[in-house]
Amino acid sequence: MAACEVRAELKYRDGTSKEFLQRCEKNLQSVLAAVRAVGMEVSALLTELVSQERATAAAAAVFENTEPDANYNTQYK
């Protein structure tokens, strides 16, 4: 049987993109395995991007907040 491919593309906010590619055979089990593999790769990359975004947001919040938040407990300072 001839090979086929499962492809996905992730476009970043800055316009760059990353392509994901898994080769598979022309049968349902192979295609499903390739879809799962691409899904896992995309999920791992998105998890990393979310972690980076959270870290960036947290760092920005630290620099922007010069006064304590109203809900912040200052009792232990």
For each residue, the residues with C-beta under 8 A, 3 or more apart:
1: 25 26 27
2: 26
3: 23 24 25 26
4: 23 24 25 26 31
5: 21 22 23 24 34
6: 21 22 24 31 34 35 37 38
7: 19 20 21 38
8: 19 20 38 42
9: 17 18 19 20
10: 17 18 20 42 45 46
11: 15 16 17
12: 15 16 17 18
13:
14:
15: 11 12
16: 11 12
17: 9 10 11 12
18: 9 10 12 45
19: 7 8 9
20: 7 8 9 10 38 41 42
21: 5 6 7 38
22: 5 6 34 35 37 38
23: 3 4 5 34
24: 3 4 5 6 30 31 33 34
25: 1 3 4 30 31
26: 1 2 3 4 30 31
27: 1 30 31
28: 31 32
29: 32 33
30: 24 25 26 27 33 34
31: 4 6 24 25 26 27 28 34 35
32: 28 29 35 36
33: 24 29 30 36 37
34: 5 6 22 23 24 30 31 37 38
35: 6 22 31 32 38 39
36: 32 33 39 40
37: 6 22 33 34 40 41
38: 6 7 8 20 21 22 34 35 41 42
39: 35 36 42 43
40: 36 37 43 44
41: 20 37 38 44 45
42: 8 10 20 38 39 45 46
43: 39 40 46 47
44: 40 41 47 48
45: 10 18 41 42 48 49
46: 10 42 43 49 50
47: 43 44 50 51
48: 44 45 51 52
49: 45 46 52 53
50: 46 47 53 54
51: 47 48 54 55
52: 48 49 55 56
53: 49 50 56 57
54: 50 51 57 58
55: 51 52 58 59
56: 52 53 59 60
57: 53 54 60 61
58: 54 55 61 62
59: 55 56 62 63
60: 56 57 63 64
61: 57 58 64 65
62: 58 59 65
63: 59 60
64: 60 61
65: 61 62 68 69
66:
67:
68: 65 72 74
69: 65 72
70:
71:
72: 68 69
73: 76
74: 68 77
75:
76: 73
77: 74
